[in-house]
Amino acid sequence: MTPEMKGFLLFSSLKMLAVFTMTMVGVALMTLMERKVAGWIQNRPGPNRVGPTGLLQPVADGIKNFIKEETTPAAANRSLYTIAPAITFIPAMMLMAVIPLAAPLPLAVDFTLPVLGRFVYTGDLPMVVADLPIGFLFILAFSSLGVYGVALAGWASNSKYSLLGGLRASAQMISYEVALGLSLVPILLLSGNVAFSEIIRNQQEGLWYIAPLFLSFFVFLISGFAETNRLPFDLPEAEAELVAGYHSEYSAMKFSLFMIAEFAHILTISAMVTTLFFGGWDIPFTSWDEQGGVAQTLATHLAFFAKTFFWIFFVMWIRWTLPRFRYDQLMSLGWKVMLPLALVYIVVIAGAIWALDVLAPTISPTARAGALFLLNLPIGWGVFFFLDRGRIVQGVGQRAVPIRAGAEG
């Protein structure tokens, strides 16, 4: 094996270890953050007993899950019951491996280790475990595998509550997976690429895609909430009627694997929103971050972390603000609103891009994005006016309420 190949394998292994550690530690801290955000919104302190200001609460939760008794229902299908949490957990852990976390780091190293030999790496080290050319298609494919673990957990438990939760999760994920995938087609049309690194570069040359593709962002965000089973789309785990749904019969680390996968999906969705619509690691209003260097890599990683952290907070904020949908509302929103909206938007954006290519073939990326942004203004107004139907813009208190006969008495 050549020294260059050894260097590539060494740094790839280090990146894998770093991303896995960051994801696991991040998920643990997100459980604390969720409870702190809930306490802040509900005007209460949240966890504050274990460690300073409750910082060791995730450690206590982890110890509890490790030493808690593992139970298996007597009538459960033991093999599928045992493997279902792993089927949910493993794809969730793989998703962050393809998202760029910072600008490439320029390296020029040449060293020798005892027994292992000489290692050489020269060039820009991508701050991503695997810079795949298929980009977000990989995430769509692997994130959809999580539904198998959820459905198997509900069926293998041999519990009516768990089975209903698994069925709900399957229907919900299938419904919104279609809209989520279609919402990314305009990004493919505008960037001409599905690789995350190329999508970030195209946003650096023009505008962040939140401006020219706002409705894609809206559909993707709503579908992302449904994909992660978060409020207001948490029907698979509805405590009021399903006693936690598909994982009702799980305990200890098997239950913990489902929770780790859920928070990992939140992290992935937030990172994808950041990468696809907010420039990824790009620092706005400057080209300094594109010059290459250790300082640039650190600064862009902090920028990526700040953007992702905001969207994680937003997801938690929504959970403790909005009530749960009814099941018919969930299905209607997915099939009657999100899916047609995504399809129509693809046609509109494709037509607009074709018209710009014909009428202004030499237009700059920034001007093209600006023209699409102006197109999105009336479309967005029409869509949100239709979805609102006078509930927010007009206000329900301002609408005339007819008085039924006999109501005076």
C-alpha positions as a Markdown table, in Angstrom:
| # | Residue | x | y | z |
|---|---|---|---|---|
| 1 | Met | 0.0 | 0.0 | 0.0 |
| 2 | Thr | 1.4 | 3.4 | -1.0 |
| 3 | Pro | 2.0 | 6.1 | 1.6 |
| 4 | Glu | -0.6 | 8.3 | -0.1 |
| 5 | Met | -3.2 | 5.5 | 0.3 |
| 6 | Lys | -2.3 | 5.1 | 3.9 |
| 7 | Gly | -2.7 | 8.8 | 4.5 |
| 8 | Phe | -6.1 | 8.8 | 2.9 |
| 9 | Leu | -7.3 | 5.8 | 5.0 |
| 10 | Leu | -5.9 | 7.4 | 8.2 |
| 11 | Phe | -7.6 | 10.7 | 7.8 |
| 12 | Ser | -10.8 | 9.1 | 6.6 |
| 13 | Ser | -10.8 | 6.9 | 9.7 |
| 14 | Leu | -10.2 | 10.0 | 11.9 |
| 15 | Lys | -13.1 | 11.8 | 10.2 |
| 16 | Met | -15.4 | 8.9 | 10.8 |
| 17 | Leu | -14.5 | 8.7 | 14.5 |
| 18 | Ala | -14.9 | 12.5 | 14.8 |
| 19 | Val | -18.3 | 12.6 | 13.1 |
| 20 | Phe | -19.7 | 9.6 | 15.0 |
| 21 | Thr | -18.5 | 11.0 | 18.3 |
| 22 | Met | -19.9 | 14.4 | 17.5 |
| 23 | Thr | -23.3 | 12.9 | 16.5 |
| 24 | Met | -23.5 | 10.8 | 19.7 |
| 25 | Val | -22.5 | 13.6 | 22.0 |
| 26 | Gly | -24.7 | 16.0 | 20.1 |
| 27 | Val | -27.7 | 13.7 | 20.5 |
| 28 | Ala | -27.1 | 13.4 | 24.2 |
| 29 | Leu | -26.9 | 17.1 | 24.6 |
| 30 | Met | -30.0 | 17.6 | 22.5 |
| 31 | Thr | -32.0 | 15.6 | 25.0 |
| 32 | Leu | -30.9 | 18.1 | 27.6 |
| 33 | Met | -31.6 | 21.0 | 25.3 |
| 34 | Glu | -35.1 | 19.7 | 24.5 |
| 35 | Arg | -36.0 | 19.7 | 28.2 |
| 36 | Lys | -34.3 | 23.1 | 28.8 |
| 37 | Val | -36.2 | 24.6 | 25.8 |
| 38 | Ala | -39.5 | 23.1 | 27.1 |
| 39 | Gly | -38.8 | 24.6 | 30.5 |
| 40 | Trp | -38.0 | 28.0 | 29.0 |
| 41 | Ile | -41.2 | 28.0 | 27.0 |
| 42 | Gln | -43.3 | 26.8 | 29.9 |
| 43 | Asn | -41.7 | 29.2 | 32.4 |
| 44 | Arg | -40.0 | 26.6 | 34.5 |
| 45 | Pro | -36.4 | 25.7 | 35.2 |
| 46 | Gly | -36.1 | 22.3 | 33.5 |
| 47 | Pro | -33.4 | 19.8 | 34.6 |
| 48 | Asn | -31.2 | 21.6 | 37.2 |
| 49 | Arg | -30.2 | 18.9 | 39.8 |
| 50 | Val | -27.7 | 16.6 | 38.2 |
| 51 | Gly | -24.4 | 18.5 | 37.8 |
| 52 | Pro | -24.1 | 22.3 | 37.4 |
| 53 | Thr | -27.3 | 23.7 | 35.9 |
| 54 | Gly | -28.3 | 20.1 | 35.0 |
| 55 | Leu | -25.4 | 19.5 | 32.5 |
| 56 | Leu | -24.9 | 15.9 | 33.6 |
| 57 | Gln | -28.5 | 14.9 | 33.1 |
| 58 | Pro | -27.7 | 13.1 | 29.8 |
| 59 | Val | -25.0 | 11.1 | 31.6 |
| 60 | Ala | -27.6 | 10.1 | 34.3 |
| 61 | Asp | -30.1 | 9.1 | 31.6 |
| 62 | Gly | -27.4 | 7.0 | 29.8 |
| 63 | Ile | -26.5 | 5.2 | 33.0 |
| 64 | Lys | -30.1 | 4.5 | 33.8 |
| 65 | Asn | -30.7 | 3.0 | 30.3 |
| 66 | Phe | -27.6 | 0.8 | 30.5 |
| 67 | Ile | -28.5 | -0.7 | 33.9 |
| 68 | Lys | -32.3 | -0.9 | 33.5 |
| 69 | Glu | -33.8 | -4.4 | 33.0 |
| 70 | Glu | -34.4 | -5.5 | 29.4 |
| 71 | Thr | -37.9 | -6.9 | 29.0 |
| 72 | Thr | -39.3 | -8.8 | 26.0 |
| 73 | Pro | -43.1 | -9.5 | 25.7 |
| 74 | Ala | -43.9 | -13.2 | 25.9 |
| 75 | Ala | -45.8 | -13.2 | 22.7 |
| 76 | Ala | -43.4 | -11.0 | 20.7 |
| 77 | Asn | -41.4 | -12.2 | 17.7 |
| 78 | Arg | -38.1 | -12.2 | 19.4 |
| 79 | Ser | -35.8 | -11.9 | 16.5 |
| 80 | Leu | -37.6 | -9.0 | 14.8 |
| 81 | Tyr | -38.3 | -7.4 | 18.2 |
| 82 | Thr | -34.6 | -7.4 | 18.9 |
| 83 | Ile | -33.4 | -6.2 | 15.5 |
| 84 | Ala | -35.9 | -3.4 | 14.9 |
| 85 | Pro | -34.1 | -0.8 | 17.1 |
| 86 | Ala | -30.9 | -1.5 | 15.2 |
| 87 | Ile | -32.6 | -1.1 | 11.8 |
| 88 | Thr | -33.7 | 2.4 | 13.0 |
| 89 | Phe | -30.5 | 3.3 | 14.6 |
| 90 | Ile | -27.9 | 2.4 | 12.0 |
| 91 | Pro | -29.2 | 4.4 | 9.0 |
| 92 | Ala | -29.7 | 7.4 | 11.3 |
| 93 | Met | -26.0 | 7.3 | 12.3 |
| 94 | Met | -24.9 | 7.1 | 8.6 |
| 95 | Leu | -26.6 | 10.2 | 7.4 |
| 96 | Met | -24.2 | 12.9 | 8.8 |
| 97 | Ala | -21.3 | 11.2 | 7.0 |
| 98 | Val | -22.1 | 12.9 | 3.7 |
| 99 | Ile | -22.8 | 16.5 | 4.8 |
| 100 | Pro | -19.9 | 18.9 | 4.6 |
| 101 | Leu | -19.2 | 20.4 | 8.0 |
| 102 | Ala | -16.7 | 23.1 | 7.0 |
| 103 | Ala | -14.5 | 24.4 | 4.2 |
| 104 | Pro | -11.8 | 22.0 | 3.1 |
| 105 | Leu | -8.6 | 22.0 | 5.2 |
| 106 | Pro | -5.3 | 22.4 | 3.3 |
| 107 | Leu | -2.9 | 19.7 | 4.5 |
| 108 | Ala | 0.7 | 18.8 | 3.7 |
| 109 | Val | 1.8 | 16.0 | 6.0 |
| 110 | Asp | 4.5 | 13.4 | 5.7 |
| 111 | Phe | 5.3 | 11.3 | 8.8 |
| 112 | Thr | 6.3 | 7.7 | 9.7 |
| 113 | Leu | 4.8 | 5.6 | 12.5 |
| 114 | Pro | 6.5 | 2.5 | 14.0 |
| 115 | Val | 5.4 | -0.8 | 12.4 |
| 116 | Leu | 2.7 | 1.1 | 10.3 |
| 117 | Gly | 5.2 | 2.8 | 8.1 |
| 118 | Arg | 5.0 | 6.1 | 6.2 |
| 119 | Phe | 1.9 | 8.3 | 5.8 |
| 120 | Val | 1.5 | 11.1 | 3.2 |
| 121 | Tyr | -1.4 | 13.4 | 2.6 |
| 122 | Thr | -1.1 | 16.5 | 0.4 |
| 123 | Gly | -4.0 | 18.7 | -0.8 |
| 124 | Asp | -7.3 | 19.9 | 0.6 |
| 125 | Leu | -8.9 | 17.6 | 3.1 |
| 126 | Pro | -12.7 | 17.7 | 2.7 |
| 127 | Met | -14.5 | 18.2 | 6.0 |
| 128 | Val | -16.9 | 15.4 | 5.2 |
| 129 | Val | -16.5 | 11.7 | 5.7 |
| 130 | Ala | -17.6 | 10.8 | 2.2 |
| 131 | Asp | -18.0 | 13.5 | -0.4 |
| 132 | Leu | -20.4 | 11.5 | -2.5 |
| 133 | Pro | -21.4 | 12.6 | -6.0 |
| 134 | Ile | -25.0 | 11.5 | -5.3 |
| 135 | Gly | -25.3 | 13.8 | -2.3 |
| 136 | Phe | -28.8 | 14.2 | -0.9 |
| 137 | Leu | -30.0 | 11.2 | -2.8 |
| 138 | Phe | -28.0 | 9.1 | -0.4 |
| 139 | Ile | -29.7 | 10.7 | 2.6 |
| 140 | Leu | -33.2 | 10.3 | 1.0 |
| 141 | Ala | -32.4 | 6.6 | 0.4 |
| 142 | Phe | -31.0 | 5.8 | 3.8 |
| 143 | Ser | -33.4 | 7.9 | 5.9 |
| 144 | Ser | -36.3 | 6.1 | 4.3 |
| 145 | Leu | -35.0 | 2.8 | 5.7 |
| 146 | Gly | -35.9 | 3.9 | 9.2 |
| 147 | Val | -39.6 | 3.2 | 8.5 |
| 148 | Tyr | -38.8 | -0.5 | 8.4 |
| 149 | Gly | -37.4 | -0.5 | 11.9 |
| 150 | Val | -40.5 | 1.4 | 13.2 |
| 151 | Ala | -43.0 | -0.8 | 11.4 |
| 152 | Leu | -41.2 | -4.0 | 12.6 |
| 153 | Ala | -41.1 | -2.7 | 16.2 |
| 154 | Gly | -44.8 | -2.1 | 16.1 |
| 155 | Trp | -45.7 | -5.5 | 14.6 |
| 156 | Ala | -43.1 | -7.6 | 16.4 |
| 157 | Ser | -44.2 | -6.4 | 19.8 |
| 158 | Asn | -47.6 | -8.1 | 19.4 |
| 159 | Ser | -49.3 | -5.1 | 21.0 |
| 160 | Lys | -52.3 | -3.3 | 19.6 |
| 161 | Tyr | -50.9 | 0.1 | 20.7 |
| 162 | Ser | -47.5 | -0.6 | 19.2 |
| 163 | Leu | -49.1 | -2.0 | 16.0 |
| 164 | Leu | -51.2 | 1.2 | 15.5 |
| 165 | Gly | -48.2 | 3.3 | 16.1 |
| 166 | Gly | -46.2 | 1.4 | 13.5 |
| 167 | Leu | -49.0 | 1.6 | 10.9 |
| 168 | Arg | -49.3 | 5.4 | 11.6 |
| 169 | Ala | -45.5 | 5.8 | 11.2 |
| 170 | Ser | -45.5 | 3.9 | 7.9 |
| 171 | Ala | -48.4 | 5.9 | 6.4 |
| 172 | Gln | -46.9 | 9.1 | 7.6 |
| 173 | Met | -43.4 | 8.5 | 6.3 |
| 174 | Ile | -44.6 | 7.3 | 3.0 |
| 175 | Ser | -46.9 | 10.2 | 2.5 |
| 176 | Tyr | -44.3 | 12.9 | 3.3 |
| 177 | Glu | -41.3 | 11.1 | 1.8 |
| 178 | Val | -42.8 | 11.8 | -1.6 |
| 179 | Ala | -43.2 | 15.5 | -1.0 |
| 180 | Leu | -39.8 | 15.7 | 0.7 |
| 181 | Gly | -38.1 | 14.2 | -2.4 |
| 182 | Leu | -40.0 | 16.4 | -4.8 |
| 183 | Ser | -39.2 | 19.5 | -2.9 |
| 184 | Leu | -35.5 | 18.9 | -3.7 |
| 185 | Val | -36.0 | 18.7 | -7.5 |
| 186 | Pro | -35.9 | 22.5 | -7.9 |
| 187 | Ile | -32.5 | 22.5 | -6.2 |
| 188 | Leu | -31.4 | 19.9 | -8.9 |
| 189 | Leu | -32.8 | 22.1 | -11.6 |
| 190 | Leu | -31.1 | 25.3 | -10.3 |
| 191 | Ser | -27.7 | 23.8 | -9.3 |
| 192 | Gly | -27.5 | 21.0 | -11.9 |
| 193 | Asn | -25.9 | 18.8 | -9.3 |
| 194 | Val | -26.9 | 16.7 | -6.3 |
| 195 | Ala | -23.5 | 16.7 | -4.5 |
| 196 | Phe | -23.6 | 18.8 | -1.4 |
| 197 | Ser | -20.2 | 20.4 | -2.1 |
| 198 | Glu | -21.4 | 21.6 | -5.5 |
| 199 | Ile | -24.7 | 22.9 | -4.1 |
| 200 | Ile | -22.8 | 24.9 | -1.5 |
| 201 | Arg | -20.4 | 26.3 | -4.2 |
| 202 | Asn | -23.4 | 27.3 | -6.3 |
| 203 | Gln | -24.9 | 29.2 | -3.4 |
| 204 | Gln | -21.6 | 31.0 | -2.8 |
| 205 | Glu | -21.6 | 32.2 | -6.5 |
| 206 | Gly | -25.2 | 33.4 | -6.3 |
| 207 | Leu | -27.8 | 33.6 | -3.5 |
| 208 | Trp | -28.6 | 31.1 | -0.8 |
| 209 | Tyr | -31.4 | 28.9 | -2.1 |
| 210 | Ile | -33.8 | 30.1 | 0.6 |
| 211 | Ala | -34.4 | 33.2 | -1.6 |
| 212 | Pro | -35.0 | 31.7 | -5.1 |
| 213 | Leu | -36.6 | 28.4 | -3.8 |
| 214 | Phe | -38.5 | 29.5 | -0.8 |
| 215 | Leu | -41.5 | 27.1 | -1.4 |
| 216 | Ser | -39.1 | 24.2 | -1.7 |
| 217 | Phe | -37.7 | 25.1 | 1.7 |
| 218 | Phe | -41.3 | 25.3 | 3.1 |
| 219 | Val | -42.3 | 21.9 | 1.8 |
| 220 | Phe | -39.0 | 20.4 | 2.8 |
| 221 | Leu | -39.2 | 21.7 | 6.4 |
| 222 | Ile | -42.8 | 20.6 | 6.9 |
| 223 | Ser | -42.0 | 17.1 | 5.4 |
| 224 | Gly | -38.9 | 17.0 | 7.7 |
| 225 | Phe | -41.1 | 17.4 | 10.7 |
| 226 | Ala | -43.2 | 14.5 | 9.6 |
| 227 | Glu | -40.2 | 12.4 | 8.8 |
| 228 | Thr | -38.8 | 12.8 | 12.3 |
| 229 | Asn | -42.2 | 12.0 | 14.0 |
| 230 | Arg | -42.1 | 15.4 | 15.8 |
| 231 | Leu | -45.0 | 17.5 | 16.9 |
| 232 | Pro | -47.3 | 18.5 | 15.3 |
| 233 | Phe | -46.7 | 15.2 | 13.4 |
| 234 | Asp | -46.1 | 12.8 | 16.4 |
| 235 | Leu | -49.1 | 10.6 | 15.8 |
| 236 | Pro | -46.9 | 7.4 | 15.8 |
| 237 | Glu | -46.0 | 8.2 | 19.4 |
| 238 | Ala | -49.2 | 9.9 | 20.6 |
| 239 | Glu | -49.2 | 9.4 | 24.3 |
| 240 | Ala | -52.8 | 10.3 | 24.8 |
| 241 | Glu | -54.2 | 7.4 | 22.8 |
| 242 | Leu | -51.2 | 5.0 | 22.1 |
| 243 | Val | -49.1 | 5.1 | 25.3 |
| 244 | Ala | -46.0 | 6.1 | 23.2 |
| 245 | Gly | -46.9 | 4.0 | 20.1 |
| 246 | Tyr | -44.6 | 1.7 | 18.3 |
| 247 | His | -42.0 | 1.5 | 21.2 |
| 248 | Ser | -44.5 | 1.0 | 24.0 |
| 249 | Glu | -43.1 | -2.5 | 24.7 |
| 250 | Tyr | -39.4 | -1.5 | 24.6 |
| 251 | Ser | -37.2 | -0.7 | 27.6 |
| 252 | Ala | -33.6 | 0.1 | 28.5 |
| 253 | Met | -31.2 | 0.5 | 25.6 |
| 254 | Lys | -33.6 | -0.8 | 23.0 |
| 255 | Phe | -35.9 | 2.1 | 23.8 |
| 256 | Ser | -32.9 | 4.4 | 23.9 |
| 257 | Leu | -31.9 | 3.4 | 20.4 |
| 258 | Phe | -35.2 | 4.7 | 19.1 |
| 259 | Met | -34.7 | 8.0 | 20.9 |
| 260 | Ile | -31.1 | 8.3 | 19.6 |
| 261 | Ala | -32.3 | 7.7 | 16.0 |
| 262 | Glu | -35.1 | 10.3 | 16.4 |
| 263 | Phe | -32.7 | 13.0 | 17.6 |
| 264 | Ala | -30.1 | 12.0 | 15.0 |
| 265 | His | -32.8 | 12.6 | 12.4 |
| 266 | Ile | -33.5 | 16.0 | 13.8 |
| 267 | Leu | -29.8 | 16.8 | 13.6 |
| 268 | Thr | -29.7 | 15.5 | 10.0 |
| 269 | Ile | -32.8 | 17.5 | 8.9 |
| 270 | Ser | -31.4 | 20.6 | 10.5 |
| 271 | Ala | -28.0 | 20.1 | 8.8 |
| 272 | Met | -29.7 | 19.5 | 5.4 |
| 273 | Val | -31.8 | 22.7 | 5.8 |
| 274 | Thr | -28.6 | 24.5 | 6.5 |
| 275 | Thr | -26.7 | 23.0 | 3.6 |
| 276 | Leu | -29.5 | 23.0 | 0.9 |
| 277 | Phe | -31.1 | 26.4 | 1.6 |
| 278 | Phe | -28.7 | 28.5 | 3.8 |
| 279 | Gly | -25.3 | 28.0 | 2.1 |
| 280 | Gly | -24.0 | 25.3 | 4.4 |
| 281 | Trp | -20.7 | 26.4 | 5.9 |
| 282 | Asp | -20.7 | 29.6 | 3.8 |
| 283 | Ile | -20.2 | 32.8 | 5.7 |
| 284 | Pro | -22.4 | 35.5 | 4.2 |
| 285 | Phe | -21.3 | 38.8 | 2.7 |
| 286 | Thr | -17.6 | 37.8 | 2.5 |
| 287 | Ser | -15.4 | 35.7 | 0.3 |
| 288 | Trp | -12.7 | 35.3 | 2.9 |
| 289 | Asp | -14.0 | 31.9 | 3.9 |
| 290 | Glu | -13.2 | 30.6 | 0.3 |
| 291 | Gln | -9.5 | 31.4 | 0.4 |
| 292 | Gly | -8.5 | 28.2 | 2.2 |
| 293 | Gly | -6.6 | 27.8 | 5.5 |
| 294 | Val | -7.0 | 26.6 | 9.1 |
| 295 | Ala | -8.7 | 29.8 | 10.3 |
| 296 | Gln | -11.2 | 29.5 | 7.4 |
| 297 | Thr | -12.0 | 25.9 | 8.2 |
| 298 | Leu | -12.6 | 26.7 | 11.9 |
| 299 | Ala | -14.7 | 29.8 | 11.1 |
| 300 | Thr | -16.8 | 28.0 | 8.5 |
| 301 | His | -17.4 | 25.1 | 10.9 |
| 302 | Leu | -18.6 | 27.6 | 13.6 |
| 303 | Ala | -20.9 | 29.1 | 10.9 |
| 304 | Phe | -22.3 | 25.7 | 10.0 |
| 305 | Phe | -22.8 | 24.9 | 13.7 |
| 306 | Ala | -24.6 | 28.2 | 14.4 |
| 307 | Lys | -27.0 | 27.7 | 11.5 |
| 308 | Thr | -27.7 | 24.0 | 12.4 |
| 309 | Phe | -28.2 | 24.9 | 16.1 |
| 310 | Phe | -30.8 | 27.5 | 15.2 |
| 311 | Trp | -32.9 | 24.9 | 13.2 |
| 312 | Ile | -32.5 | 22.3 | 16.0 |
| 313 | Phe | -33.9 | 25.0 | 18.4 |
| 314 | Phe | -36.7 | 25.8 | 15.9 |
| 315 | Val | -37.8 | 22.1 | 15.8 |
| 316 | Met | -37.9 | 22.0 | 19.6 |
| 317 | Trp | -39.7 | 25.4 | 19.7 |
| 318 | Ile | -42.4 | 24.1 | 17.4 |
| 319 | Arg | -42.9 | 21.0 | 19.5 |
| 320 | Trp | -43.8 | 23.0 | 22.6 |
| 321 | Thr | -45.9 | 25.5 | 20.7 |
| 322 | Leu | -48.2 | 23.7 | 18.3 |
| 323 | Pro | -50.8 | 21.0 | 19.1 |
| 324 | Arg | -50.9 | 17.6 | 17.4 |
| 325 | Phe | -52.8 | 17.2 | 14.1 |
| 326 | Arg | -55.6 | 14.8 | 13.7 |
| 327 | Tyr | -54.8 | 11.8 | 11.5 |
| 328 | Asp | -57.2 | 12.9 | 8.7 |
| 329 | Gln | -55.5 | 16.4 | 8.8 |
| 330 | Leu | -52.1 | 14.7 | 8.6 |
| 331 | Met | -53.0 | 12.7 | 5.5 |
| 332 | Ser | -54.9 | 15.7 | 3.9 |
| 333 | Leu | -51.9 | 18.0 | 4.3 |
| 334 | Gly | -49.5 | 15.5 | 2.9 |
| 335 | Trp | -51.5 | 14.3 | -0.2 |
| 336 | Lys | -53.8 | 17.3 | -0.9 |
| 337 | Val | -51.4 | 20.2 | -0.1 |
| 338 | Met | -47.7 | 19.2 | 0.1 |
| 339 | Leu | -47.6 | 16.8 | -2.9 |
| 340 | Pro | -49.6 | 19.0 | -5.4 |
| 341 | Leu | -47.7 | 22.1 | -4.2 |
| 342 | Ala | -44.3 | 20.4 | -4.8 |
| 343 | Leu | -45.3 | 19.1 | -8.3 |
| 344 | Val | -46.7 | 22.5 | -9.4 |
| 345 | Tyr | -43.6 | 24.3 | -8.1 |
| 346 | Ile | -41.3 | 22.0 | -10.0 |
| 347 | Val | -43.1 | 23.0 | -13.3 |
| 348 | Val | -43.0 | 26.7 | -12.4 |
| 349 | Ile | -39.3 | 26.7 | -11.5 |
| 350 | Ala | -38.4 | 24.6 | -14.6 |
| 351 | Gly | -40.4 | 27.0 | -16.8 |
| 352 | Ala | -38.7 | 30.0 | -15.2 |
| 353 | Ile | -35.2 | 28.6 | -15.6 |
| 354 | Trp | -35.9 | 27.7 | -19.2 |
| 355 | Ala | -37.2 | 31.3 | -19.9 |
| 356 | Leu | -34.2 | 32.8 | -18.3 |
| 357 | Asp | -31.8 | 30.6 | -20.3 |
| 358 | Val | -33.6 | 31.6 | -23.6 |
| 359 | Leu | -34.1 | 35.3 | -22.9 |
| 360 | Ala | -30.9 | 36.0 | -20.9 |
| 361 | Pro | -28.4 | 33.3 | -21.6 |
| 362 | Thr | -25.5 | 35.4 | -20.2 |
| 363 | Ile | -27.3 | 36.3 | -16.9 |
| 364 | Ser | -25.1 | 35.9 | -13.8 |
| 365 | Pro | -26.0 | 33.4 | -11.0 |
| 366 | Thr | -26.9 | 36.2 | -8.6 |
| 367 | Ala | -29.2 | 37.9 | -11.1 |
| 368 | Arg | -30.9 | 34.6 | -11.9 |
| 369 | Ala | -31.5 | 33.8 | -8.3 |
| 370 | Gly | -32.8 | 37.4 | -7.8 |
| 371 | Ala | -35.3 | 36.9 | -10.7 |
| 372 | Leu | -36.5 | 33.6 | -9.2 |
| 373 | Phe | -36.8 | 35.4 | -5.8 |
| 374 | Leu | -39.1 | 38.0 | -7.4 |
| 375 | Leu | -41.2 | 35.2 | -9.0 |
| 376 | Asn | -41.5 | 33.5 | -5.5 |
| 377 | Leu | -43.0 | 36.6 | -3.9 |
| 378 | Pro | -46.5 | 36.4 | -5.6 |
| 379 | Ile | -46.5 | 32.6 | -5.6 |
| 380 | Gly | -45.6 | 32.5 | -1.9 |
| 381 | Trp | -48.3 | 35.1 | -1.1 |
| 382 | Gly | -50.9 | 33.1 | -3.0 |
| 383 | Val | -50.0 | 29.8 | -1.3 |
| 384 | Phe | -49.9 | 31.1 | 2.2 |
| 385 | Phe | -53.1 | 33.1 | 1.7 |
| 386 | Phe | -54.8 | 29.9 | 0.6 |
| 387 | Leu | -53.4 | 27.9 | 3.5 |
| 388 | Asp | -54.2 | 30.6 | 6.0 |
| 389 | Arg | -57.8 | 31.0 | 4.9 |
| 390 | Gly | -58.3 | 34.0 | 7.2 |
| 391 | Arg | -57.1 | 32.3 | 10.4 |
| 392 | Ile | -54.0 | 34.5 | 10.9 |
| 393 | Val | -54.0 | 37.3 | 8.5 |
| 394 | Gln | -57.6 | 38.2 | 9.2 |
| 395 | Gly | -57.9 | 36.6 | 12.6 |
| 396 | Val | -60.7 | 34.3 | 13.7 |
| 397 | Gly | -62.0 | 36.9 | 16.2 |
| 398 | Gln | -62.7 | 39.4 | 13.3 |
| 399 | Arg | -64.9 | 37.0 | 11.3 |
| 400 | Ala | -68.6 | 37.4 | 11.5 |
| 401 | Val | -70.2 | 34.5 | 13.5 |
| 402 | Pro | -73.8 | 33.8 | 12.4 |
| 403 | Ile | -76.3 | 33.7 | 15.3 |
| 404 | Arg | -78.3 | 30.5 | 15.2 |
| 405 | Ala | -82.0 | 30.6 | 16.0 |
| 406 | Gly | -82.7 | 30.3 | 19.7 |
| 407 | Ala | -79.1 | 31.2 | 20.7 |
| 408 | Glu | -80.2 | 34.5 | 22.3 |
| 409 | Gly | -81.7 | 32.7 | 25.2 |
